[in-house]
């Protein structure tokens, strides 16, 4: 056998890529992970944000009070009424790297985008991209495909008001099988409206605006009747803050810098968490444990920073140490503001101060009650992990921060040996793990966190996820509930969602929890096999293959062979994200898992869709309705 020749490394090995090639070759450097739109931090939402941020910057600078957005599954059009891109620079601004108006600090003092890359990345990663500027009765437009200009016009007269319009289709060769989830885009739009009082955003004909800023945001995120005290709302120059305590577990902090939603926090969130604890300790003159102060807190903080530094191009984590090049530190600025304003507020509102104190003392009692139980539970989990086969782990984990594949790490939670066996045999051992439940989990609605440690299934599940101390230690980016598409499977799904929402709500809020969609039917003949996920798809498959096709209805995951299952958990895996909309978690759990009200019965009946093959399950459905 001949020896392998070593790779020749010389001048010919060195390549210079133009801006389009580099962005398309390494899109992750510019927009983070790609994805198909199932997760809120997938690349297509970053593309949307990069264009929309430019319109927001115009509003912040005092130009244009309206932004119009048109959104379909694939196409985005954003039209603002700002100053419009200078007509002689329309093409350069979207196609020449490091070109833009954000370098002029007088024109954009506290802008989101400062590095001149955003719209170029959108252009390069779109199969179709059009930019048009309207300015002082004249207009210029240009069209591109994958960053290459395909057509353009010189200045033409127009009767349209000043502003800029951008339309694009993300490139399907990069964002495979993608579609925009309207809920995610609406969440972005709502945040923009809360952070920009006076701005009106028109999304597909629906208007969004806010008068009270972050107070409105928390009003939407919380159940007003379940709050321990009214929302505390504080405003100052370059900072706005709102917070309260609910009854759920965990911390919920919505943070923003210059209008950008910093989903991964940063120096401003660290300063907020520190300042809240310090101020409350000093006000009540007691050294509370920091976790007791922040337990169940729901907060929103927004700051305006001159020339912000983010830790990535996607701007999800603030790295700035200072508020401005010659200004105070972010930590000092936020600490001083909270110490002054919150202390004043609590002195002026003794009823709220008393309610806040009671909530902290309750958290203190609960933490001490759990201490002994947690120790025993951790010992049981370590002992059990030596013998049980509940977890088939994978090799790469979400905690492997330097591994680009970490975002694809997945834990499937399934029930029964046959279902878990099929997934285990067909999974990617590198990226996909399987946790097998034994029967239906406990309905934990209304129970305290003691049950997580006392119940063996829940205790082992939280250890498998590595979230017993903090969800920042989460071992898998995606937690996928994989249950049968029958009544029992739906029941197990509801019980698991109750567990996550009750005790680990941040997993849902941060977009980590999904439901696996598996095919209901297999339609095949000797030449072709089609898997379908609905009655409509089944009918279409029969029409394509012919009426003589063999039709199999999958009642359970265990009926799908490992050879078939590999098709459904690979690149074309269909995941339905679990999304929380306007209601607070206590309200959601009360509605679905609380007392069996007529309102809930009517909702279930109204949304119940029974296939022809499921008619024999109607008694089971009725029984489940009564049991719930």
Phi, psi and omega in degrees: 000129182286149179285145179290132181287136178293148180292131180281124179244106180215197183301326181291344180281345183271124180240147173246118181265143172281174189300322182294313182299317184294316180296318182286330179283325182232061183298331181299332178293336187254326185231013181075215182283156183280283179074176182243010181099359181284338181245147184294342179257016176293157188302327183295332177283333174290321176301313178302314183295320182300320179286316184295325180302324179296322178291321177297318180300324177297316179297316181300326180279359174100020183234117176085115181259002181228145172226127180256133180232131173243128185226130170240189178302328187235332188255142178235134172229127181234123181236118175253173182234042177276212184282339185082143177296134175311129193299330180283354184238011185302312182292316182297321184298330182254001184220000179240115187299147180060036176235130179169174182272354185285350178281344178270099186296341178285328181280325181225086188291312182231065184274163175279308184262124184236354189254004173069026183250326192315296184291335175294320178296318178299315180301309184295331184260016180244137175287334175220132180215129178228134175235136178221132179245136176246125185207115174053048175080008177229159181218152174221138176224159178212144179242146182224161170223116181055036178090348180269130180290134181249331176197153178205164179232154172276180184301134177230154176289150178210153175255009181281147177293160180303153176148185181229140176235131178233131174235144177202152169247121175297145185288119182290342177286343177256313179259086189286134177055036185275158168203149177282132173270117185302324181299319180293317180294319179298322178298318177299315182297317179300315179299318178300321182290322179295327186271354184224076181304134180098344178278138175244121179250128180253107181250110180051039176092353179256134184264141179231130177201165182216141176259328189249014173059231185293339174297320176293322180300309180291330176299326179281329185276349185236161173266107187303326182287338183264358182292145179283337177198158181301152180300131176271123185237119183234135181227144176209182179291122179070014177208141173220142187214139173216140177201160174200181175239134173255199182252356181281168179274159176089172176254143177231104183238118176262123186233149185216145174229120181052037179087353180270130179283105181273083187296338179258012175076227182133199186296328181288324178288319177301319179293320178298312182298321179291315185292322179299312180297313183297316182293318181292321177300316182290323181293314183270355179056047179212137181277072177298149170294137184301324181293330179288326179291319187266352180300129177069014180286142172237121188218161173218134179225136179228131177231154175248120185240135177279127182054061182295148175247121178254158184276357175202166180298332182283353171058040180264355180216123180283132177249354183301137175266330183244152178288331178205159182309323179243023183255188181289165176288155177300316181298312181293319181297314182288320178300314181296317181297311183292318179302317182285306189284319180290319178300316177298317182298314182294325176292324181279343184232074185298329179296315177295320179299319179294318180294320177297317179299316180298322180293320179294318179295325177295316178298323179297315179297316182296320180296317180292324178295328183278339189306308182293319181296319182298320181298314179295320181295320179296322178294319178296319182295318179296319180292318181294324184294341179283338188241327187278160179245032184289328184246121168257104189278168175250176187271327181255142181233162181296338180281353177280081192299334183268359182263121182295340182277358186302329182290343179266000180293134189221137170246119174271126174256117183226173185232130176095150184292322184292315180294313181294328178295317179297315180293318182300319182286337185253356186284169169274115182295335181288321191237347187239126178248161182228130175244124185257121176280154174250097181075190181282135177290165180292141171283107187261012180300130177082357180270161178273172184292350176304326184295332180296326182268333182275334180270122186299317181298312181295320181297315180291326179294316180293329176288323177298321179282342180067040184243015183295331179259316182200142178287351175293345178265010183309131186271345182226133181291324182243126175253113189247119176277116183242093182237164180297152180271051176228187184297315179298319179297319178295323180295315179298320179300315180296321181292322178292318178296324176298318178301311182293316182291326182288317190246333181226060186297333182296334177298321179284313183298327182270009173076031181265346189254132182224165172243130180282128174264118177246156184294145176271330185226149167242122180244123185208157167228196184291339185257332189214147176233130178235130176259132184236150187249003180203168178297322180296317179294324179298315180297319179295322180293319178297319179297325181285315185277324183121153185294343180278004183296148175275128184244126177242130176260121178276111178276334181214160181296329181294343179279348179267123183291154178304323179298325178279322186299329183299335178288334189262352178235020177260218184297329182265019181302132179262116179242134176257111182291144175272114187243131173264127180260231191291325188289151175282163183297314178304321181291320179298313181294321179297319183293313187271331187241000180276210182296147185282083183278160177297326180300317180289320177301316179296323179297314182296315180296320182294328183257005182281123177242117184250120177285162182303319182287352184259005186301329181288350181265358183302317177301321179295320180297316179298320179295317179298323179297318179292318182295325183290000000 
